[in-house]
Amino acid sequence: MIRNITTNTIISEEERYCKTIFSQARGLMFRNKQNLVMEFPEERKISLHMFFVFYPIDVFVLDKNKKVVERKRNFWPFTVWNSVKKGKYVIELGIINKKLKINVGDKILF
């Protein structure tokens, strides 16, 4: 479960956790809509692609304290994106709740 503790809301009740390089490289490619959490060994700038992901997603970059430092809304299929800020975690939301509010500075728990 992913929860925004700043607003006390549930972001996702079910997600895939990707900690290995192989699971992170595959990400959401060739998968049905789902939510994903990636954890990296240390904070770094994040580079993502949407090759072979056939639906738009929302992406949130979190620092080592699980605070949102950057977000990318409506990341479209067959595009690339590079974060400006460094992060240790990435949340990819394939199942998007349009009413859900996640802002830079929010603290996330998973």
SVG drawing of the C-alpha trace seen along z (x, -y; Angstrom):
<svg xmlns="http://www.w3.org/2000/svg" viewBox="-11 -21 35 30">
<polyline fill="none" stroke="black" stroke-width="0.4" points="0.0,0.0 1.2,-3.5 -0.1,-6.3 0.3,-10.0 0.8,-10.8 0.8,-14.5 -2.9,-14.4 -3.7,-11.1 -4.9,-9.5 -4.3,-6.1 -2.5,-6.4 -2.4,-2.7 -3.7,0.4 -1.7,2.8 1.6,2.2 4.7,4.0 8.0,3.3 11.1,3.2 14.4,3.3 16.6,5.3 18.1,3.8 16.1,6.3 12.7,5.5 13.4,1.8 14.5,2.1 11.3,3.9 9.1,1.6 5.7,1.4 6.7,2.6 4.2,5.1 2.1,5.0 -1.5,4.2 -2.1,1.0 -0.7,1.2 1.3,-0.8 5.0,-0.4 7.6,-1.4 11.3,-1.4 14.1,-1.7 17.6,-2.6 20.8,-2.0 21.4,-5.7 19.9,-9.0 20.4,-9.8 18.8,-11.6 16.2,-9.5 15.9,-8.6 12.8,-6.9 11.4,-5.8 7.9,-4.7 8.9,-2.3 6.3,0.5 4.1,-1.0 0.8,-1.6 -0.9,-4.0 0.1,-7.3 1.3,-7.3 2.1,-9.7 5.6,-9.6 6.8,-10.8 10.4,-11.0 11.1,-10.7 14.2,-11.5 15.7,-9.1 13.2,-10.4 10.3,-9.4 9.4,-13.1 8.2,-14.0 10.8,-16.1 9.6,-16.0 6.6,-14.8 5.8,-14.1 2.1,-14.0 0.7,-12.3 4.0,-10.7 3.0,-9.5 3.9,-6.2 7.0,-6.1 8.6,-9.2 11.5,-9.7 12.0,-11.9 14.9,-12.9 14.4,-14.2 15.9,-17.5 16.1,-16.4 17.8,-13.4 15.7,-10.6 16.1,-7.3 12.5,-6.1 10.2,-6.4 6.5,-5.7 4.9,-5.0 1.1,-5.2 -0.5,-3.4 -3.8,-3.3 -4.5,-7.0 -7.1,-8.5 -7.7,-12.0 -9.0,-13.3 -5.8,-12.2 -3.6,-15.1 0.1,-14.5 2.3,-17.5 6.0,-18.2 6.9,-18.2 4.3,-15.5 5.6,-12.6 4.8,-9.1 4.7,-5.8 4.9,-2.4"/>
</svg>
